[in-house]
Amino acid sequence: MGTKRIFNHHVHVAYFWLALVDAILFVAACYLATYIYFMPEPGALEEYLRSLPPRAAVFAGMTTLAMFAMGLYQPRLRESTNGVLLRVGGAFLMMMLGMAALGYFLPSLNLWRGVLVFAGTISFASCLLTRLAFTNTVELEQFKRRVLVLGSGEVANNIASKMRRNCDRRGFRVHGYVRMPDDDTVVSNGNVITLQEPLSDYVRNHDIEQVVVALDEHRNQMPTEELMRCRMIGVPVVSILDFFEKEASKVLVEAAKPEWFIFADGFQNQNARGISKRAFDIFASFVLLMATWPVMLLTVLAIKLEDGFGAPVIFRQKRVGLDGRIFQVMKFRSMTVDAEGDGKARWATPNDARVTRVGKFIRKTRIDELPQIINVLLGDMAFVGPRPERPEFIRELSALIPHFEKRHCVKPGITGWAQLNYPYGASHNDARHKLEYDLYYVKNQSLFLDFMVLLSTVEVILFGKGAR
């Protein structure tokens, strides 16, 4: 197993096939449900079958998207059996609501209610069976690539320390770390190997399927000829930066040199894509505004009832946007009016005493972010992008974290790749980890990735991930 690049985004092959198998089974469920429902009426069956293909395709597509929205095709999903069952049930509830709405606007594409009930029941059962089979096979060692890491120092240790075993390592297993001359071996959680034969011979004799170059700078001479021999015998050789990008969907900040940003694929902000992204942002803003205005109205009333009708509802704060430009971000106020009465910027903390009762709820459900729709319409923000930070924190973080300023090459967003993959950040270390995901987005941005992020944000909202 591994990853494939689809519209600039690296997708795990195993989960792609799982989604495809599910979609095929959902289509099959529609046909089986049709035969069951119309069994007493053969004449009606033939007539309904003629219009079934588009209906079945819509049902399968909507169900698959709902399951994706619930995180069921994400390698980072770590849930018990009950947790998976809850998510599958939630996905099918979303699908039923979506099909009900479709039946109102486009009845010709909707399944009949009786057929829909049968199709949903059959699909639910088949989904549980495929997921059970998938879970019991995806972790089997024989299905994982055997990876050999060239190096055992600080750079190589990132694989052992930063790649989560039940998430980032689902497509491979590390055979070992090759100790190079003059290496200061740092890797402790792994098999450290001292070669007694040429690298290419070792690779061939131990069925290595990929070599990852992770050498500490100025400490090792790269064995160019041996690596070329590995390539010639059909074994891919990749840098640790490319390896992290493909397997963990992030950029390893510590190992990224300025020249890598120059020569690497991506990091392009094409005019055509900018126009399409802006059109997408405006359309999505109006749709979300129409869908959430009752929630926003109730939030205004709740804030007024808690803090008094004279208290402000909208909280404005300076943030850094595209190319370092300062703008005023808008949010529903979730903290006390005098939260920073002394004018000093502070990170939010767990169980922050400054957060109001209403604030705890709207922060947990991300309702406090809804006024940023106005920021998107004004052009200060996009729907998807790195979260905008305060100027005070930007100055501090830019001095401590390499390449931090490169996140300002795109507009900040209401949601983003980092928000999906890392919990709420409230420290320098958290900011460093989130930057790894932000740089991945900056490098590989596309409308496809934006759509995937927006779809996955449903899971974040429903399960309260990353909120504080």
N, C-alpha and C positions, 0 to 999 in steps of 0.2 A: 504494500500500500504506500501511497505518497500523496502528493498534491498536484493539481493541474491548474494552470492559470487560465481563468475565464474572465474576459474583459478586465484584465489587470489584477484581478483578485485571485489569490491562491485558495482553491477549494479542495478539501480533503476528499480523495477519490472514493473512499469507503462510504462516506456519508452522502456523496452524490449518487452512488449506486443504490443506497438505501432509499433515498427519496424517489428515485426512478422506479424501483420495485414497488414501493408503496403506491405511486401514482398509477402504475399498471394494474395493481390489485384493486384500486378504487374504481377504475373503469370497469374491470371485470365484475366488481360487486354490483355496479349499476345494471349490467346485463343479467346477472343472476337474480337480482331483486325484481327485475322486469318480468322474467319468466315465472317467478314465484307469484307475483301479484296478479298477472294476467292468465295464470294457468286455467282458470275456469272459462276464459273467453279467448280462444285461439284467434278469432278474427280481429279483435281489438289488439292482440299481441303483435300481429304483423304490422298493423298500422302504426303502433307506438314505436316499434323497432326502427322504422324509417326515420323518425325524428330523434332517435336516441343518441347517435354519435356526438353531436355538439353538446347535448345536455350532460352526457357522461364526462366529456372533456372538461366542462365547466365545473362539475361536481368534483372531479379528481384534482383539478387545479386549485380550487378553493380550499379543499381539505388539506392538500399538501402545503399550501401557503400558511394555513392556520397552524399546522404542526410545526412549520419553521418558526412562526411567530412565538410559539410556546417553547422554543429552544430545543426541539426534539431532533434537530439535525446538526447540532453544534457539538464539536469535540469537547468543549469546555463543560458540558453538562455533567454534573456529578450529583445524582439523585438516587435515593433508595427506590425499591419497587413501588412503594406507595406514592412516592414523589412523581415517578414516571407515569403511573396510573392517573394521578391528579392532572398532570399536564396533558395527557392524551384526552382525558375527559373534557378539559378546558378547550382543547383544540376542536373537538367535535361540537361543543356548544357554540364556539365561534362560527364554525362552518354552518350550523343550523340557522343561526341568526343571519349570516350572510346569504344563505339560500332563500330565507324568508324575504329579505330585502330585494333580492334578485327577482323573486316571484312577483313582487309588486311593480317593479320597473320594467322587467323583461321576462314576462311569463313564458315566452316561447323557448327560453333557454333553461327553464327550471324543471326539475323532476316533479312528477305528481306526488302528492303528499304520501300516499301509500307506498309508492316506489322509494321515495326518499327515506322513509322510516326503515324499510328493509335494507336499502343500500347503506344507510348509516350504521345499522346494527352489524351487518356483515363486514363492513370496512373497519369498524371498531375492533372486532374480533381478529381480523387478519392483521391489523396494525400491531396488536399486542403480540401475536405469534411471530411476526417478522422481527419485531424489536427484541423479543426473547432470544431468537436465533442469532440475531446480529450481536447482541451483548455477549453471548457465550462464545462468539468466534472472533470478534474484533480484537480481543486482548490475547489471543493465542499467539505464542512466540513465533510459530512457523509462518504466520502471515505477515510478520514485520520484517522490514529491511535490516540487514546486518550492516551497521555503520562503524567504520574505524575512524577515530579522531586522531589527526596528526598533531601532537602537542599534549603536554600535561601541565602547563603553567596556568597563569591567571586567565588568559583568554579561553583556553579549553575548559576551564572550570565553570564557565558560564553555562555550559550545557548541563553539567551536573547540578548546578545551583539554581538556574533560572528556568529550566524546562520542566514543567510539572509532569510527573510520570503518568498520571491518569488523564492527561489532557493533551499537552504538547507532544508527548512521545507515543501517541497511539499508532503512528505509522512506521516506527523504527525502534530498534534496540541497539544500544551502544555495545559493540563487541569489546572495545577497549580503547585506551588512550596511549598513544605511542610516545614514549619518553625520547626527546631529542637531545643531542649533545649540548651541554651547558644549561639544560633545563632546570629551573627551580620548580620541582614538582609540587603543585598545589592541590591537584585532584586527589581527594581522599575517598570519595564515594564512587569507585569505579575500578576496573581492571587496568592497571598501569603496566604497559608492555615495553620491555627493552628488546629491540629487534636483534636477532642473531643471523638474519638473512636479509637480502634486498627487500625493500618495501613491496615491490610488485610481486615477488614470489610469495611473500606472506599473504598478500591480498588474494592471490590465486589459490593458495593452499587452504585458506580458511573461509572460502566462499564469501568474501566481503563484497557487498553490493554497492557501497558508496564510501568515498573517502572525504572527510571534512578537514580542511586545512585550518588549524586554530593555533598558529604560532605566535609567541610573544615577540613583540618588536625588538630588534637589535639583539636578540638572544640566540636565534637559530638561523641557519642558512637553509632556505627551502630546497628540498631535494628535487629540483626541477626535472631531471632526467627520469627519476623513478616515478614521479607523478605522471609524466608523459606516458611512460610504459603502462601505468594503470589505465589511463585513458585508451590506450591502443588495444588493451585486452577487453575493453567494453565496460569498465568500471567508472562511473561518473566521479569527477573531482569537483568539489564546490568549496567556496570560502565559508567561514563561519557566519558572515553577514548574510549571504544568500541562504544558508541553511536555516538561520533563525527566521528570515522573512518567509520562507516557504512553509516551514513546519509550525512556527509559533505565531505567524502573522504580526511580527513586530520587528523593529530595527534595533540591533544591539548597539546602543549609543556609545558604550565605552570603546568598541572596536571600530567604529565608523570614523574614517579619516576624511578631511576635506575633499581629497581627490575622488573618493568613492561617490560623493554627492554629484560630482561633475560628470563622471563616466557611467554611473549606474542608469539602468532603464528607469523611466518615470520622471518625476519631478517636473512635469510639463503642465503649464496652464494655458492650453490652447484656447483661442478666441471662440471657436465654434462650440467647444465644450462649456466655456463660460456662459455663453448665451443660452444653451440648453439647460444648464444648471440653474440659471436665474429664472427661466421660464418655469422649471420644475418647482423652485422655491415659492414663486408667486402662486402657482396653482395649488400647491400643497397648503400654503398659508390660508387661502380662502376656504379650502375644504375643511381644514382643522378648525378655523374660526367659526364656520357654520355648525360644526359638530359639537363644539365645546362651549359656545356662548352661555348655555344654561348653567353649566358648571362654573364658569367664570362669574356669573351673576350671583350664584349661591356663595361663592368664595368671598365676594365683596361684602355681602350681608353678614357672613360669619365673622369676618375681621371687624366690621363695624360693631357687631353685637358684643364681641369680646373686649375691644379696646375703646369703644365709644364712637359716636358718629362723627366726632371731630378729628379722629385719628386718621393718618394717611393710609391708603390702601396699596398704592404702588410704591415700590422701593426702587430708586434710581441710584446707580453706582457707576463710576468710571471703570471701563474695561479697555483692554488693548485688542484691536481688531486687525484687519488686513494691512500688511506693510507697517505695522506698529502704530496705526492711527487710533486715537482715543475716541471712544464713543460712550454714550450713556445706555447701559443695559437696563431693561425694565423687568421687574419681577413682582409678584404679589409679596407684600411684606410678611415675613414669617418670624421675625424677631421683634423684640421690644423696640419702641421708638428711639430710645437712647442706647441702643446696643453698642455703639462705638462713640459714646459721648465725649471721650477724650481725643477723638480723631485718629487713634492708632489702629492700623489694619491688623486684624487677627484671623488666624485660621479657625474654621469651625471645628468643634470637638465633639466627641460622643456625649450625648445627654447634655448638650450645651444649655446652660441656664438662661441664655438670652432668647431661646426659641419659645414662642408662645404655644398655647394648647392647639389653636387652629394651625399655627405654623408647623407643628410636628406632623400633623396629618397631611397638609398640602406639600410639605417637603418629601414625605414618604411616598406619596402618590405622584410626585412631580407636577402637581397642579400649579405650584408657585412659578414654574417656568413658562406658563402659557402666555403671559403678556409679551414674551420675547417674539411672539408672532409678529408684533408691530415692528420690532427690530429687523425681522426678516423682510417685511414689506418695505421698510425704509432703505434696505440694502446694506445695513450695518452687519448683519449676520446671514448665515445660510441655515438651512434646516439641519444639515449634517456637516460637522467639522470639529476641530479641537475646541474645547470649552474655553471661553474668553476668561483671562485672568486679570487681576487688578494690577495697575502700573507698579505699585509698591512691590508686589510679589514677583513681577516680571524682572525688575532690576535685580532683585535678590537671587532669583533662580537662574538668570542668565549668567551671573558671575560664578555660580556653583556647578551648573550642569552644561556640558558641551552640547552645542547645536540647538539649544533651547529656542533661540530666536527663529529657527527655521519653521516652526509651527505657524508663524505669522505669514507664510507664503500663500495661505488660503484663508478665506473668511472663517471666523469662529462659528460654531453651530450650537443649536439647542441640544442636540444629542450628537454622539460621535463614536468612533471605533474604540477609543479608550474607555468611554463610559460603559460599553458593553463588556469589555474584557478585564477591567480592573475596578475594584471597589472605590468608593469615595476617597479622594486624596486630600490629606490634611497635614502633609509634612514634606520636607525636601526629598526624602526617599520615595514617597508616593509620587511626587511630581516627576522624578526621574523615570519610574516605571511607566507612568502614563505617557510620558514623552515618547517612549519606544513604540507605543501603539499609535500615537498621533503622527509620528514620522512615517509609519507604514501607510497611514491614510493619505498623507501629503504626497507620498511617492506613487501610490497606486490609485488615486482618486478616479472615480468614474460614476456615472449614473447608476450602473449596476450595483456598485458597492454602496452608494447612497441608499438605494432601495433595500438592500440587504440590512443595512443599519437601521433604517426606519422600521422595517418589519420586525427585527429583533428587539427593538425598543419596547414593543408590546410586552414582551416577557419581563423586561426590567421594571416597567410600571406595575404590572400585575403582581409581581413577587417582591417589589420594593428593593431591588438590588441597588447597592451603591448609594442609597439615600442617607442623608444625615441632617 
